[in-house]
Amino acid sequence: MASIRSNGGCYYNFDTERIEVGLTDLSDENKATVLTNVGNIDVSFTQCDYSYRYLKDLYNKIDAKRLLLSAIGVENYSISVAKNYVRVYLTSADNNAAIYVVNELDTIGGAISFRTTRFLSRFS
């Protein structure tokens, strides 16, 4: 078993007042490890496609190219632990160069959600 750190991520859900733990390997062993580490706290488990480590590495790759990406239309980017992806904001939904360059950084595929900074978006 890989470490829990490489298998998921977690956040506090203010609506449910629970800690939400997303695991790429939703095994009983991993759940037990989490519960042992958090103690007497209400925890909810979900399956996630990408570990927080992968999302952070992807974010760092995007950040390392921020000058180039800014020049071709990437305005902002962030990690959404709750949604389990990196959100990338573009100046235009038709900015194919930015979409291509950012997607090339996602070696697994599917870990990026594109949005535009305009009101209407074909990516919504």
Secondary structure, DSSP 8 states (H G I E B T S, - for coil): ---HHHHEEEEEETTTTEEEEEESS--HHHHHHHHHHH-S--EEEEE-SS-HHHHHHHHHHHHHTHHHHHHTTEEEEEEETTTTEEEEEES-TT-HHHHHHHHHH-SSSS-EEEEESSS--TT-
